[in-house]
Amino acid sequence: MTPFTPELRFAQKVLDDQPFSVLVGARVEVFEPGRAVLALDIRDDLKQQNGFVHGGVLAYAADNALTFAAGTALGPDVLTGGLTISYVRPATGVALSAEATVVSSGRRQAICRCEIFAVAADGTRTLCAVAQGTVLTAG
């Protein structure tokens, strides 16, 4: 288990200040230089009509994981400049794990990549989406 560092505590506070993140029950599990992992439990109200996690929830997870990863390189005042997401397979299970890393960063922008895994009750992880995004400093 990741130790609850001051940096992780700060990242979770930032997430807790986002009403939509609270609504979906997101949590920051890793927040370290160049990397962030966002997780959320899969609930029925986050699914679409076929029982899979809604694509909008996957895009949300990618967006926030990308910005948190970029924030480790650019500082906390960042905004998503754009992202693309490819859905690999339907997401089912008990949780999602959005794992983002900084691919390249400068003074005002970072390019990040995110892999989203569906986690089964037995801990098996299945890749369900891949995203890439540009994150910019807000100032």
Short mmCIF file of the C-alpha atoms (twelve columns), coordinates in Angstrom:
data_MODEL
# 
_entry.id   MODEL 
# 
loop_
_atom_site.group_PDB 
_atom_site.id 
_atom_site.type_symbol 
_atom_site.label_atom_id 
_atom_site.label_alt_id 
_atom_site.label_comp_id 
_atom_site.label_asym_id 
_atom_site.label_seq_id 
_atom_site.Cartn_x 
_atom_site.Cartn_y 
_atom_site.Cartn_z 
_atom_site.pdbx_PDB_model_num 
ATOM 1   C CA . MET A 1   0.000   0.000   0.000   1 
ATOM 2   C CA . THR A 2   1.238   3.496   -0.835  1 
ATOM 3   C CA . PRO A 3   2.147   5.572   2.240   1 
ATOM 4   C CA . PHE A 4   -0.128  8.536   2.865   1 
ATOM 5   C CA . THR A 5   2.451   11.271  2.214   1 
ATOM 6   C CA . PRO A 6   1.818   15.020  2.541   1 
ATOM 7   C CA . GLU A 7   1.852   15.212  -1.279  1 
ATOM 8   C CA . LEU A 8   -0.782  12.478  -1.557  1 
ATOM 9   C CA . ARG A 9   -2.867  14.175  1.144   1 
ATOM 10  C CA . PHE A 10  -2.661  17.475  -0.812  1 
ATOM 11  C CA . ALA A 11  -3.666  15.748  -4.071  1 
ATOM 12  C CA . GLN A 12  -6.668  14.105  -2.392  1 
ATOM 13  C CA . LYS A 13  -7.750  17.495  -0.988  1 
ATOM 14  C CA . VAL A 14  -7.632  18.981  -4.492  1 
ATOM 15  C CA . LEU A 15  -9.761  16.080  -5.747  1 
ATOM 16  C CA . ASP A 16  -12.175 16.462  -2.818  1 
ATOM 17  C CA . ASP A 17  -12.681 20.114  -3.804  1 
ATOM 18  C CA . GLN A 18  -14.160 18.959  -7.153  1 
ATOM 19  C CA . PRO A 19  -17.891 18.234  -6.660  1 
ATOM 20  C CA . PHE A 20  -18.037 15.849  -9.633  1 
ATOM 21  C CA . SER A 21  -15.091 13.856  -8.286  1 
ATOM 22  C CA . VAL A 22  -16.900 13.524  -4.966  1 
ATOM 23  C CA . LEU A 23  -20.053 12.424  -6.832  1 
ATOM 24  C CA . VAL A 24  -18.248 9.540   -8.561  1 
ATOM 25  C CA . GLY A 25  -16.214 8.694   -5.445  1 
ATOM 26  C CA . ALA A 26  -12.770 9.201   -6.960  1 
ATOM 27  C CA . ARG A 27  -9.620  8.917   -4.902  1 
ATOM 28  C CA . VAL A 28  -5.934  9.533   -5.564  1 
ATOM 29  C CA . GLU A 29  -3.894  6.415   -4.850  1 
ATOM 30  C CA . VAL A 30  -0.499  7.531   -6.181  1 
ATOM 31  C CA . PHE A 31  0.871   11.061  -6.539  1 
ATOM 32  C CA . GLU A 32  4.593   11.154  -7.170  1 
ATOM 33  C CA . PRO A 33  6.925   12.916  -9.603  1 
ATOM 34  C CA . GLY A 34  5.763   12.181  -13.147 1 
ATOM 35  C CA . ARG A 35  2.979   9.801   -12.124 1 
ATOM 36  C CA . ALA A 36  -0.530  9.741   -10.671 1 
ATOM 37  C CA . VAL A 37  -3.095  6.989   -10.163 1 
ATOM 38  C CA . LEU A 38  -6.772  7.798   -9.753  1 
ATOM 39  C CA . ALA A 39  -9.224  5.095   -8.670  1 
ATOM 40  C CA . LEU A 40  -12.945 4.755   -8.198  1 
ATOM 41  C CA . ASP A 41  -15.317 1.970   -7.282  1 
ATOM 42  C CA . ILE A 42  -17.640 0.745   -10.028 1 
ATOM 43  C CA . ARG A 43  -21.248 1.313   -9.019  1 
ATOM 44  C CA . ASP A 44  -24.501 0.650   -10.886 1 
ATOM 45  C CA . ASP A 45  -25.150 4.386   -11.310 1 
ATOM 46  C CA . LEU A 46  -21.863 4.710   -13.253 1 
ATOM 47  C CA . LYS A 47  -22.887 2.137   -15.861 1 
ATOM 48  C CA . GLN A 48  -24.632 2.426   -19.198 1 
ATOM 49  C CA . GLN A 49  -27.610 0.346   -20.361 1 
ATOM 50  C CA . ASN A 50  -25.560 -2.792  -21.139 1 
ATOM 51  C CA . GLY A 51  -23.983 -2.951  -17.678 1 
ATOM 52  C CA . PHE A 52  -20.579 -1.552  -18.651 1 
ATOM 53  C CA . VAL A 53  -18.963 1.515   -17.073 1 
ATOM 54  C CA . HIS A 54  -20.114 4.539   -19.078 1 
ATOM 55  C CA . GLY A 55  -17.500 5.936   -21.471 1 
ATOM 56  C CA . GLY A 56  -17.921 9.363   -19.895 1 
ATOM 57  C CA . VAL A 57  -16.751 7.958   -16.562 1 
ATOM 58  C CA . LEU A 58  -13.679 6.470   -18.257 1 
ATOM 59  C CA . ALA A 59  -12.973 9.827   -19.945 1 
ATOM 60  C CA . TYR A 60  -13.382 11.609  -16.594 1 
ATOM 61  C CA . ALA A 61  -10.898 9.217   -14.960 1 
ATOM 62  C CA . ALA A 62  -8.389  9.736   -17.779 1 
ATOM 63  C CA . ASP A 63  -8.796  13.530  -17.704 1 
ATOM 64  C CA . ASN A 64  -8.181  13.828  -13.988 1 
ATOM 65  C CA . ALA A 65  -5.355  11.287  -13.890 1 
ATOM 66  C CA . LEU A 66  -3.629  13.134  -16.749 1 
ATOM 67  C CA . THR A 67  -3.927  16.511  -15.019 1 
ATOM 68  C CA . PHE A 68  -2.723  15.149  -11.676 1 
ATOM 69  C CA . ALA A 69  0.317   13.548  -13.331 1 
ATOM 70  C CA . ALA A 70  1.048   16.784  -15.194 1 
ATOM 71  C CA . GLY A 71  0.636   18.741  -11.970 1 
ATOM 72  C CA . THR A 72  3.635   16.899  -10.552 1 
ATOM 73  C CA . ALA A 73  5.736   18.499  -13.312 1 
ATOM 74  C CA . LEU A 74  3.995   21.859  -13.826 1 
ATOM 75  C CA . GLY A 75  2.606   22.681  -10.391 1 
ATOM 76  C CA . PRO A 76  -0.969  22.635  -9.125  1 
ATOM 77  C CA . ASP A 77  -2.476  25.352  -11.344 1 
ATOM 78  C CA . VAL A 78  -3.127  23.311  -14.513 1 
ATOM 79  C CA . LEU A 79  -5.927  22.711  -17.005 1 
ATOM 80  C CA . THR A 80  -6.509  20.074  -19.651 1 
ATOM 81  C CA . GLY A 81  -5.730  21.471  -23.104 1 
ATOM 82  C CA . GLY A 82  -7.108  18.409  -24.869 1 
ATOM 83  C CA . LEU A 83  -7.227  14.661  -24.724 1 
ATOM 84  C CA . THR A 84  -7.950  11.689  -26.898 1 
ATOM 85  C CA . ILE A 85  -9.205  8.387   -25.602 1 
ATOM 86  C CA . SER A 86  -9.459  4.977   -27.208 1 
ATOM 87  C CA . TYR A 87  -11.803 2.450   -25.649 1 
ATOM 88  C CA . VAL A 88  -10.130 -0.956  -25.813 1 
ATOM 89  C CA . ARG A 89  -12.864 -3.114  -24.250 1 
ATOM 90  C CA . PRO A 90  -15.938 -2.652  -22.053 1 
ATOM 91  C CA . ALA A 91  -15.151 -1.971  -18.408 1 
ATOM 92  C CA . THR A 92  -16.648 -4.308  -15.818 1 
ATOM 93  C CA . GLY A 93  -15.555 -5.309  -12.347 1 
ATOM 94  C CA . VAL A 94  -15.431 -3.671  -8.948  1 
ATOM 95  C CA . ALA A 95  -13.092 -0.701  -9.546  1 
ATOM 96  C CA . LEU A 96  -11.282 1.420   -12.116 1 
ATOM 97  C CA . SER A 97  -7.634  2.412   -11.946 1 
ATOM 98  C CA . ALA A 98  -6.479  5.289   -14.171 1 
ATOM 99  C CA . GLU A 99  -2.677  5.317   -14.259 1 
ATOM 100 C CA . ALA A 100 -1.078  8.386   -15.839 1 
ATOM 101 C CA . THR A 101 2.529   9.293   -16.528 1 
ATOM 102 C CA . VAL A 102 4.231   12.385  -17.898 1 
ATOM 103 C CA . VAL A 103 5.739   11.649  -21.305 1 
ATOM 104 C CA . SER A 104 7.214   15.112  -21.897 1 
ATOM 105 C CA . SER A 105 7.023   18.442  -20.110 1 
ATOM 106 C CA . GLY A 106 8.234   21.995  -20.495 1 
ATOM 107 C CA . ARG A 107 7.582   25.181  -18.557 1 
ATOM 108 C CA . ARG A 108 3.933   25.620  -19.596 1 
ATOM 109 C CA . GLN A 109 2.700   22.275  -20.905 1 
ATOM 110 C CA . ALA A 110 3.012   18.553  -20.405 1 
ATOM 111 C CA . ILE A 111 2.078   15.605  -22.585 1 
ATOM 112 C CA . CYS A 112 0.772   12.680  -20.565 1 
ATOM 113 C CA . ARG A 113 -0.416  9.150   -21.229 1 
ATOM 114 C CA . CYS A 114 -3.017  7.236   -19.230 1 
ATOM 115 C CA . GLU A 115 -4.005  3.583   -19.134 1 
ATOM 116 C CA . ILE A 116 -7.327  2.721   -17.507 1 
ATOM 117 C CA . PHE A 117 -7.798  -0.718  -16.034 1 
ATOM 118 C CA . ALA A 118 -10.970 -2.432  -14.867 1 
ATOM 119 C CA . VAL A 119 -10.213 -4.324  -11.669 1 
ATOM 120 C CA . ALA A 120 -12.102 -7.552  -10.897 1 
ATOM 121 C CA . ALA A 121 -13.014 -8.751  -7.404  1 
ATOM 122 C CA . ASP A 122 -10.034 -11.141 -7.461  1 
ATOM 123 C CA . GLY A 123 -7.645  -8.283  -8.342  1 
ATOM 124 C CA . THR A 124 -7.289  -9.184  -12.021 1 
ATOM 125 C CA . ARG A 125 -6.693  -6.037  -14.080 1 
ATOM 126 C CA . THR A 126 -7.968  -5.642  -17.643 1 
ATOM 127 C CA . LEU A 127 -6.952  -2.728  -19.866 1 
ATOM 128 C CA . CYS A 128 -10.147 -1.002  -20.992 1 
ATOM 129 C CA . ALA A 129 -8.983  2.394   -22.334 1 
ATOM 130 C CA . VAL A 130 -5.883  4.371   -23.279 1 
ATOM 131 C CA . ALA A 131 -5.715  8.155   -23.344 1 
ATOM 132 C CA . GLN A 132 -3.210  10.855  -24.162 1 
ATOM 133 C CA . GLY A 133 -3.563  14.489  -23.252 1 
ATOM 134 C CA . THR A 134 -1.972  17.902  -23.236 1 
ATOM 135 C CA . VAL A 135 -2.080  19.757  -19.937 1 
ATOM 136 C CA . LEU A 136 -1.329  23.480  -19.708 1 
ATOM 137 C CA . THR A 137 -0.482  25.824  -16.885 1 
ATOM 138 C CA . ALA A 138 -3.504  27.977  -16.108 1 
ATOM 139 C CA . GLY A 139 -1.525  31.180  -15.555 1 
# 
